[in-house]
Amino acid sequence: MPVGSGGVTAIVLASASPARLAVLRAAGLEPEVMVSGVDETAFRAGRPAELAGQLAQAKAAAVAACLPGRLAGALVIGCDSLLDLDGRALGKPGSAAEAAARWREMSGRSGTLVTGHCVINAATGQRAAAVAATAVRFGTPSEREIDAYVASGEPLAVAGAFTLDGRGGWFVDGIDGDHGNVLGISLPLLRRLLADLGFGVTELWA
């Protein structure tokens, strides 16, 4: 069923993240999911926020370029999250050992979760992009708690090796900024990007 304006018939999330999909669904959208397949290791940037922005745009563009006919003219949303810790960009840890080492380093400290956002109107080729940042204050889990958390497998699947809405939430003392951004997508920022392309978010509600 058509939604929005300008001939847009669908919303596509260019991400495999179940957390992003859950946030959008809870907020009234019913996006289709298409994973971009972008090789993240091919990108370099001076700052984590810049890298997250580049990756979000690359993922959205890759999906927008190969939409099937039934999704022609869709709005494509691309995102990428990284933890900025001392200026280093930390994505998903490559192993359990790396996840545990990260938690020992993050314990009792603060980092900044940055998420690049990009929306492309596939009908016109227009795009809007920006990066959201949220400060995260980590708790001080014990070695036993770190080992148990890593053994759960959860930190291996997420940027920064932590979640806010899962087991990792036990070990985050607080945040300063948008909660949704830490989950992988900022609704306030996304609303502004959609507005830049001429879409009111309430027009897109399912």
N, C-alpha and C positions, 0 to 999 in steps of 0.2 A: 504494500500500500504506500503510495507516495507520502513523503513527509517533507516538511520545510518548504523551501522555495527554490526557484532557479532550476527546476527539473530534477533535483536530487531525490533519488528513490530509496536510498539506503545509507546507513552509517557502517563503516568498516573499521574495526580495530586492528591495526597492524602490529599485533603483539600476542604472544602466547600466554601472557601473564593472567592467571586466574583472578588475582587480586584486582587488577585493572578492570577486568570484565565485570567482576562483582560490584565494584564501585559504580560503574556506569549503569549497570542494571538497577541497582538500588536507587539511582538518581533519575530513573525514568527512561533510559535509552535501551534499545535492544540491538546492539551492534552485531554484525557478522564478524567472524574472526578469520583473518588471513595473516599467516606468519611470513615475514619478509625474506628470511634467509640471508640477510646482510651479514657479511663477515666483519664482525666488530673489531677484530685484531688488525684490520687494514687501516684503521683511523688513528690519527694522532692529533693532539692539541696541547696547548700550553697550560690550560686550566681544566679541571674536571667539569665545570659548568659548560665550557665551550665544547668539550668532547661529547657530553650528554646531548647538547643541542645538535651537533653534527649527526650523531647517530639517530636521533629522533627524526630528523629531516630525511636522512637516507632511507630509513625503514618505511616512512610514509610514502616517499617517492617510488621506492621499489614496488610496493603494493599497488599504488595508483597506476603504475605503468602496465600492470598485468591483470587488471580487473576483468572478470568474465562478463559476458554481455548482460546478464541479469543484474549486475551491479554497476553498469555503466552510469557515470554521473554521480557516483556516491561521494560522500564526505569521508575521507580517509584520515584516521587519527593515528599518529605515530608517537611513541614515547620511549625514553630510555632513562634509566636511573643509575646513579653512581653515588658512592659515599666519598665525600671530600674529607680526607683525614690528613692534616698537615700538608695540603696541596697535592696529595696523591689521589688518583682516581681508583677507587676500589669497587670492582664489580662483583660478580659471583665468585666465590672462592673455588679454586680448582680441585681441592681435595679436603678431606676431613682434617688433616693436619694443618692445612693453611687456614681453615675456618677457626680452629682452636687457637692458632697463633694470633689471628686477627683479634679474637675476643680478649686475649690476654693483653694485647696492645690497646684496645679500645676501652678496657675496663676503667671506670672512674673518670673518663675523659669525655670531651664533646667533639662531634663531627658535624658536617653539613650534608644532608641528603639533597642532591640536586637531580631534578628530573627535566629533561628536555621534552618539549611538546611541539608537535607540528600537525596542523590540519591542512589538508589539500582538498580543494573542490575539484574533483576529477572532471566535472563537466566543463570547467573553464580553465583549469590549470593554475588558478590562484592558490596561494598558500599563505598561512600565517604561522609564525613560530616564536617561541619564547622559552625561557628556562625558569623554573620555580626552585626556591631553596628553602629548606627547613632545618633549623638547628636541632640536633639530637643529643641529649645528655644521657650517657650510658651509666648504668649501675655498676656494681662491683661483684659480679657472680664469683662464687668459689670455684676452685679447680674441679670439684665434683660436679657442680652445676654446669660449668662449661663443657665438660666431657659428656654429660647427659644431653645437653642441648645439641651438641654436634652429632651425637649418636642418633638423635631423632631424624636427622637428614634435612631438617628444615633450613638451616643456614646455608646449605650447599646450593639451594635453588634461588637465592635472592641476592640482590645487590647489597654489598656491605655486610653480608653474612648475618642479617638480622631481619626480623619482622616486627611490626608494631601490633598487628592484629592476631598473632599466633603465639606460640611458645616464647618467642623472643620478647614479647611484651612484658614478661616478668622481669626482664633485665634492662629495661629502658626507664630511667627515672623521670624523663619528661622531654617535651619538645617545645620549640619556640617557632611558630609558624603553622602552615597548613597541614593538618593531620592527613588528609587525602594524598598530599604530595609524597609522604613517606610510604604510603601504600602503593604508589606508582603513578598516580594521576591526580592533578589538582583541578577540582571542579571550577573554582573561581577563575583560574587562569584559562581553562578550556572555554569557559563561557565568554571571556573577553576575545579569545582567538576566533571563536565562531562569529561573534559580533563583528569583528574586523572583516569577515567574509560575507557579512550581510545576513546572518542567521540568528534569530532569537532562539535561545535554548528551549523555551517552552513549546516552540513550534515542532521541535524534534522529539518531544516526549512520545513514547509508544502509547 
